[in-house]
Amino acid sequence: QLQLTDSGGALVQTAGSLRLSCAASGRPFLGWFRQTPGKDREFVAAISWQGVFRYYADFVNGRFTISRDNAKNTVYLQMNSLKPEDTAVYYCAAREGGYSDQRNEYGYWGQGTQVTVSS
């Protein structure tokens, strides 16, 4: 069974940077989602197991980069030019199939890590 452990969230100022990490057993298709109170969990980015194919939500607009190191069983989300609206709990997620940006198609989730961007 896949196990995910995400980390790296913190309080950062507007325009700052953070790198989130997710330790993942196996080599599934991996993604990042985020959620704010009262809103649905939304897709942020995803990466294929080889790391060749990467997908991003429109709001990312070149600010975030997803990557993975299979030797370390870890996926990263480098977030630059952070904005207050990026404040959310970020979740690493995994699925056995190919690309999806749908929350309900991911069967495995990390515990979440809080990212807060101050204005």
LINGI-V133979 format. One line per field, one symbol per residue. ss: DSSP state (h for helix, s for strand, l for the rest). psi: psi as a letter, one per 20 degrees, with the letter a starting at -180 (. if undefined). A space follows every 50 residues. Layout:
ss->???
psi->???
//
This chain:
ss->lllsssslllsssllllsssssssllllsssssssllllllsssssslll lllssslhhhlllssssssllllssssssllllhhhlsssssssslllll llhhhllsslllssssssl
psi->ppppoqriqrpqqpiaqqoqqoppqamrpqrprqpqpiqqpqpgrqqrhi jgpqqqqhigljhqpqrqnhhjlpqqoporlqqhiiprpppqqqqhbbqq jpgijpipqriqppppoq.
//
